[in-house]
Amino acid sequence: ELLVKKETAFPLRVAEKTPSRPPIEGMAASGGPTLNGDVATIRVGGVPEHFNAPFHVAHSRGLYRQNHIDFHWQDFAGGTGAMTKALSERTIDVAILLSEGIVADIAKGSSNRIVGTYVRSPLTWGIHTSAKNTNIQSASDLKGLVYGVSRMGSGSHLMAYVDARSRGWDPSHDLQLKVVGSLDGAREAMDKGEIQAFMWEKYTTKWLCDSGEWKRVGECVTPWPCFLVAAHKDVIATHGVAIRKLLEVTRLVCHEIETQKSSWVDYFSDNYKNTKEDAAAWLAGVHWSCEPVVTDTTVTDCVNALASLDLIASPTPSVADVVTCLPGEANEDHLHAMYWYRKRQIMADIEAALATKPEGGGLDPSEEETLTHYHYWGNDAVNTACEKLGLKSQTGSGRPCRILDAGSGLGGVCRYWVHSLQPAHCSVVGVEIQQELHNLADDLTKRARLTDRVTHICGDLCTVTKDECGGLFDGAYSFLVFLHVADRHALFKNIRSLLKPGAILYAEDYYQREPFTAEDEEILTNYVACKNLPTLTQYKEHLEASGFESVHFEDVTGRFREFVNQRAAAFNAKYDEKAAKHGQHVAASFRRFYEGVAKVWNGGRVGGVRVTAVAGAVASGT
């Protein structure tokens, strides 16, 4: 069940600064604020960098106030070390800080805890020196010289050690450190010759390199998500619900930026001392999450790296020692966690499979079915779709045709379609809303050498245009995607606008057979991410109102029910193996998901359907 969301879009407004505030107010007797009653004061700290723009935009739009959050932001030029100290001293309530820094802080005995992931992409650290240091041309020339660090225990300190070890240096002998406090302090110390190197996020310091004050002589990329969300244990206990709401509201802006990156280039260029080219390049590489979820591997990778550098002592902390779940709305967290874990697991499995290939090699068709197909019954379902669209008989000859994969995920179906089925002269365009899946799909298609016949577009099925898709399509298919889209009219109307008259739409989907129980609604909403499933009568009305005709349904409820039960049984049979590989928390989350989905299907009120419909002569509303 591929999660596809269409979030609310807000008009762009310029961010505003907020003052520091007194200590956090007491909470209601219930132990936390009610979102329709009490207002919770939340003081958030972060570095004065472009990563944190979503907080400022959400605040300037009044989104926090609308959700009963009295939001206050504090810049920390001193970075992660200064923020962990502020959390411990309770002068701020929530911090957005570097993964390795907060893990090291907790490992050394602090009462702070990680509660979520803010930016899931890695951080690229620039290794800088003064432009006047003509004798330093690469990072290798810095061996034995003085590195400035914002403070001991900060990201700039920890990454100096990581980079030194990666170069085969002994940090105890080949690395000298001087505390400089902040980026401004580093500039002053560099100008005086007190330090010869300073590591900081490459785009934050690029203007210094462009001005000729500094030069970048190397880079170091973290092997984990760069920014996590943390709070003190006492604040989590009293304000956990409000922190969850803070992330939820901020995530709306993060999603808007993720899906409309080109329209945000000017904002980031104007506000963060970057050229438009640099802003566009930075945006292309950064991916926000802003979820109350942290993967086990994020923690264990940081712990292992820090321990190997002797920066934390044994015994090293476990995931449970470092991460605390926010209270309340556990089912919503389960949905985010399930999707997060599933995606991360799949990507890890794909990376492992690619590691066995020759350089640049791709997955073979049997691996694609296991790793990149998100629907039920694998290649059999794709073969059926090809037949329903009337293409299979064309193998070897026939008219050229363009096919739309609506909600293409990792592109496995696109590649199987043209690689294995090979309908004559057929090309496929996959539209996927999630940037990370789109990027990996594009890479896998390049590895498969199918870019002449498969194109990937990152876009929303409710709004993507025919021009963005390169023209109209001769047919379209979709597997278990429509059930996640609440606005069926917008969805079908836009898909109709992408099809030639007479083109066939084929979809496999859920529908409502009988009225749902409250438990059905809970599982479908919080486990499967689908609301307002239509009856077949409603489904037909949605399609016909959007410009489709000759709507036909084939009920496959029994076939879908068989699949979800087999999947749950197969997972439970290998539960111990999965728990050992991915961790108990992940395995338990998957089991709740698989068993929950099987339960709702066994109740008999959810149905499965194969849908075919023909695009009418004129698109509805045009």
PyMOL commands that set and color helices and strands:
alter all, ss='L'
color gray80, all
select helices_A, chain A and resi 50-60+63-66+80-89+99-107+139-142+155-166+171-174+183-192+206-210+233-259+261-271+276-285+296-308+319-322+330-355+365-371+378-388+392-394+412-421+435-447+466-469+482-484+488-497+518-526+536-545+557-573+575-582+584-602
alter helices_A, ss='H'
color red, helices_A
select strands_A, chain A and resi 40-46+69-75+94-98+112-119+124-130+146-149+176-179+197-201+214-221+227-232+288-291+401-406+426-432+454-458+473-479+499-512+548-555+606-615
alter strands_A, ss='S'
color yellow, strands_A
deselect
rebuild
show_as cartoon
